Amino acid sequence: MQIRKIKVEHFDQLYSLSKLIFKEESWSKDQLREAIEDDNYLCISLMDEGKILAFLIAVQSLDDINIVSVATHSDHQKKGYATRLLNWMINLAKYVEKTLSLEVKSKNEVAIKLYEKLGFVKVHERPRYYRDGDTALIMFLGDTK
Ligand SMILES: CC(C)(COP(=O)(O)OP(=O)(O)OC[C@H]1O[C@@H](n2cnc3c(N)ncnc32)[C@H](O)[C@@H]1OP(=O)(O)O)[C@@H](O)C(=O)NCCC(=O)NCCS
């Protein structure tokens, strides 16, 4: 198993996995293709024999890396895969001296638990931010904000 950059040749797999996990809330094909092709995006995956088991997409700005999507294939959840990808991004953010941020639905208890375990803290909330009325929690790694 390896952490690999997601390339154009992995596009179909990435889109299928994103649809499987996020369903109608998945990024569109165009959005995912742009993320793979745009150098400001960091698209990494945990791969086994060419198969994507989990992926993480982040976008970097001048002083921040913002995690926009993390998902693990439903057959492979709770094996520590998302933790590995997040730790990889945490190390990168520390190395390049950028903050690391993300946004998560307040109802997504599994993800929030994972982020808190890795040291993310909630810095603010955006009530009714999502189409379904859920609140967005904005989290940063450590006390960097
Ligand atoms: C959130 C998600 C990415 C976690 O992926 P994962 O590879 O299963 O995560 P890990 O195995 O690294 O889990 C690490 C921690 O997450 C939490 N966790 C993961 N799955 C959980 C579950 N089903 N119930 C409760 N806690 C869970 C636990 O704190 C776990 O630590 P532990 O094993 O020491 O208890 C995965 O559940 C997923 O793809 N969810 C749907 C997409 C999503 O919500 N993404 C995040 C928002 S963009």
The ligand as an ORCA input file, in Angstrom:
! r2SCAN-3c Opt
* xyz 0 1
  C     -14.630     10.033      7.738
  C     -13.881      8.929      6.971
  C     -13.048      9.593      5.863
  C     -12.966      8.187      7.951
  O     -12.194      7.276      7.183
  P     -11.526      5.969      7.823
  O     -10.450      5.539      6.872
  O     -12.566      4.996      8.169
  O     -10.909      6.587      9.154
  P      -9.843      5.903     10.112
  O      -9.912      4.425     10.006
  O      -8.538      6.563      9.892
  O     -10.492      6.304     11.514
  C      -9.877      7.088     12.403
  C     -10.870      7.556     13.468
  O     -12.059      8.066     12.894
  C     -13.153      7.755     13.761
  N     -14.023      6.826     13.058
  C     -13.835      6.289     11.824
  N     -14.909      5.531     11.484
  C     -15.783      5.602     12.523
  C     -17.087      5.059     12.761
  N     -17.715      4.301     11.853
  N     -17.691      5.364     13.937
  C     -17.095      6.145     14.848
  N     -15.855      6.692     14.683
  C     -15.216      6.418     13.532
  C     -12.557      7.137     14.978
  O     -12.188      8.193     15.849
  C     -11.335      6.488     14.401
  O     -10.368      6.273     15.365
  P     -10.317      4.868     16.156
  O     -10.274      3.786     15.093
  O      -9.069      4.987     16.957
  O     -11.576      4.833     16.960
  C     -14.862      7.860      6.368
  O     -15.753      7.451      7.387
  C     -15.650      8.370      5.182
  O     -15.216      8.238      4.026
  N     -16.813      8.974      5.452
  C     -17.677      9.518      4.414
  C     -17.075     10.776      3.800
  C     -16.879     11.866      4.828
  O     -17.729     12.099      5.677
  N     -15.720     12.564      4.730
  C     -15.388     13.657      5.641
  C     -16.028     14.925      5.265
  S     -15.340     15.617      3.779
*
